Structure formats: structure tokens, C-alpha cells
């Protein structure tokens, strides 16, 4: 017998955290991990872009880490009954190494860059913005519930990674980077 996708348990606006506690679907914890899930979908879209074939394995690794991060955020505070994977410092180091490697291929940045130039690059900028929102929501949650610092650090570094990836994609797609020149 196939597993039913609908349970009807959320029909009144609540959902269960890992561990069983029911909370409002508008709870800060749900907003944080829901945004991480949205980010994961955008990373999948980036992974599907032809220009990112050389980055595919890193993007899959990031998606895996985002599932881990979502699991952490979906676990009720203080729950020790549920086994949850973890984000570790090596996950952040991987992003930093990738950023450094990509930066070596890019011209020095002297101005802010306007998002766009190619549809694939725009997808990357959208992912970066969703990542920043996930980071803000996670920080907001951390102001009243304990969140491991490494979770916030990972999201912060991931947004940096996505920015540098957008620049590399621009270069690889032979698209012009549009610099922001503020009107003074």
C-alpha cells in the first residue's frame, strides 16, 4: 500500500515539529525551515542550469546540507529523542574553499553589481536573496529559541558563495556585469 501524501492533520493551521509538538504553521520555526526549503528548490534550479555543470556536485552537497539545516530547524527545542544530522565547521570550510577558488577566476570587484544579465545569473541572485531571508528568519528565531551558531554561519557563508557563483556564471556565460553607479 502506498503512503498517502495527505494526512489532514494540518487542516486547522498547525503542523508537527520533529518530536511531535504541534505548532502554528505561522510559527517562527516553520517560517525559517520553510524558507530553507524554498532556498533548496532554487539551488536545484541553479543546479539544472547548463552553465553550472562543473558546479553540480557542490550544489548537490549544498542541497544535502540544506535538508540537514531544515531538519535542525524543524526539531523542537530540547528534544533529545529524535536523531538529527548536524552542520559542522567543515561544511562552512567547503563553501569558503569554493568561494576562494571561484574568486581566483574573477576580476577584482570595485563596485556593487546589479543582479541580472542572463536568466541563469538572475536565478542565482534570487537564490542569494532567499538565502539572506532564511538567515534573517533563523536569526529572529534564535532571539527566543536556542539555535546552533553554526547554522546561522552556514547560511551567511552560503549567501556569499551564491554571490560569487553569480559572478562566475556571468563570466562563463560571457555576459556583462552591470556595475551600480550611484547617482550623486
Secondary structure, 3 states (H helix, E strand, C coil): CCCCCCCCCCCCCEEECECCCEEECCCHHHHHHHHHHHHHHHHHHHHCCHHHHHHHHHHHHHHHHHHHHHHHHCECCCCCCCCCCCCCHHHHHHHHHHHHHHHCCCCCCCCCECCCCCHHHHHHHHHHHHHHHHHHHHHHHHCCCCCCHHHHHHHHHHHHHHHHHHHHHHHHCCCCCCECCCCC
